Amino acid sequence: MTKQATQRRSRAGAEESGSAGVAEKEAPETAVDASELSEEHAERKQDQHQRIEELDQETLLKLLYQMVLIRRLEEKAAEAYSLGKIGGFCHLYIGQEAVAVGAISALRPDDYVLTSYRDHGQALAKGIPADEIMAELYGKAGGCSSGKGGSMHLFDADVNFLGGHAIVGGQIPLGTGIAFATKYKGGDQMTLCFFGEAAVNQGAFHESLNLAQLWKLPCIYVCENNQYGMGTSLERSMSLRDVSRKATAYDMASEFVDGMDVLAVREAVQRAVERGRREFLPTLLEVRTYRFMGHSMSDPGNYRTRAEIEKYQERDPIKLFTASLKEKGVLDDASLADIEKRVRAEVEHAQRFAEESHEPAPEELFTHVYANPIGRKQ
Amino acid sequence: MAVITIREALNQALREELERDENVFLMGEEVAAYQGAYKVTKGLLEEFGEKRVIDTPITELGFAGLGVGAAMVGLRPIVEFMTFNFSILATDQIINSAAKMLYMSGGQFKIPIVFRGPNGSAFQVSSQHSQALESWYAFFPGLKVVMPSTAADAKGLLKSAIRDDDPVIFLEQERMYGNKGEVPDDKDFTIPLGVADVKREGTDATIVARSLMVPMALRAAEELEKQGVSCEVIDPRTIRPLDIDTIVKSVQKTNRVVVAEECHPFCGVGAEISTQINERAFDYLDAPVRRVSGADVPMPYAKNLENLAIPSVAHIVAAVREVAYLD
């Protein structure tokens, strides 16, 4: 096995990490000129075309459907949030859809997934019904966590989705433990543990990676590097910004992946799955992506420029994939319209389900505190 | 019934539960090859092998969280903290993950895990190694907190804790590991969580004591007996859920209460017990509830200062005499 199987490093990535500006300021000058960038993007497009050739149409369209579903469901959630129907925090995943969809498409249904509080995308991709996700956001009894978790704590034991966790990095030791249990029981399920790049600065990340490599635990650590921890850019928070290289400290295999390419993510996770199932070895993936929306719904967004966001929107993972599929003749306007139509129906159904679902009964306040309650109200 | 130490009683409980259930495993710092920093896990590696008795690196947050994750998918981890002082590094996983997982998942993911190890003072190990943390953990719904004071309680309660489907904080006491007591030989001997024990019956005053304070309260009761004061000593054994009914029943009989505890007084468990007595048995009280707590200072190193910081038999005797209006 090749250690540190880091793929071609992104020239764009180097430029991107230096481009975090405050809105009033001009974006810092780029270290890479535009022609070099577009050359790289053209190369990546070629790669995506090649990957499309290797997959059947049904799989490709399913990936597109899931990405569009995440996008539209979240747009609907944002709308409901602004109408006051969804409370608390609501962290949108828009822009990052290729990561959840690509990664989870490389898994078996009995594999485990857990992630941070930005969890709608992963939850949908792992198979929690849109109805139950929307109902959870609405705080209704029909939600996947019975209305007790909310946006940040989606859970569904039926599809092995083990949560949204809302303390930055807190899910990383948990994922490590799930992988430990799989190996202990002699199973071959993989655990896919997502987190943002800001979690990499937490001790939980380092303690977990050390244990996973030391004990050979089949966990795939997917760092979704969207380049901002809330409003603080990568360059203001990390001494070594090359996240995938941090695996070296733990003698762990790692890869850098273009998170705007759903098929690149899928392939990288497939390689990590192979390594995990065969040798019980963990992998760290740094998946470079970008969130188009604020950190949460209440984010003023004054820490980055409109121009920066627009630059990334040119590489919108859904737009890129749609264009490639069309260029390869896998998708035409009619089938794209059909996808949009089916997605719209599913999202509308989810919203109706959420609206019509009951609030949790008042007595639910005191249930699920203990699995084995003792005596009077504890 | 055999007479064994608390250390041996805990060891038996671990051995029997490891034997009983393949999903039970033990991990922590020095629990395996070293045989346990306090030898509670002696011989377990040899008997159960390194799959089930696991030495961890010094990485409390990491292995505590790993245990919680393993519990989410069906294992029953026993996580040893060499001392509970080090659990402070792992509190995010204990509080934010273990205590809340069942609730925030709408009942889907229970966390059957035991965090155990010595709590409270040891012998001259100064401030960072001498803390009684029960009120921290007892604060959180979702956790159960257990503090045994005898060998039989240690064994019976630990077995129940391991079989329980909720996260249990099991607080031992380093000064007490060598204390001996009778323990039933029956492998199915357990003591239910959430049930207090009347360690001594009496009529004039109630002393509520836990862990290290139980033997002291019993000695104080003996001394007070000679002075003509009959004390009832109640050991809650489980702090959360608290068996307040047994305490209230005693107060209704004696009308006077002293709560003895090793932890700091401010926001301590004694404050909670006192409040619950006020709420439920105020009319029965002939004197205000009196607490005897550890000094409200970090633990000093010097032997004489350390002795002053930990409640003594004399402190308890004085407090009982005070609530009995004898002085």
Interface residues (C-beta under 8 A of the other chain):
Chain A: Y112 G143 C144 S145 S146 G147 K148 G149 H153 F155 D156 A157 L162 G163 H165 A166 I167 G170 I172 P173 L174 G175 T176 G177 I178 A179 F180 A181 T182 Y184 K185 G203 A204 E207 S208 N210 L211 L214 T367 H368 V369 Y370 A371 N372 I374 G375 R376 Q378
Chain B: F25 K51 T56 P57 T59 L61 G62 F63 A64 G65 L66 G67 V68 G69 A70 A71 M72 V73 G74 L75 D92 Q93 N96 S97 M101 L102 Y103 M104 S105 G106 G107 Q108 F109 K110 P112 P141 G142 K144 D164 D165 D166 P192 L193 G194 T238 R240 P241 D243
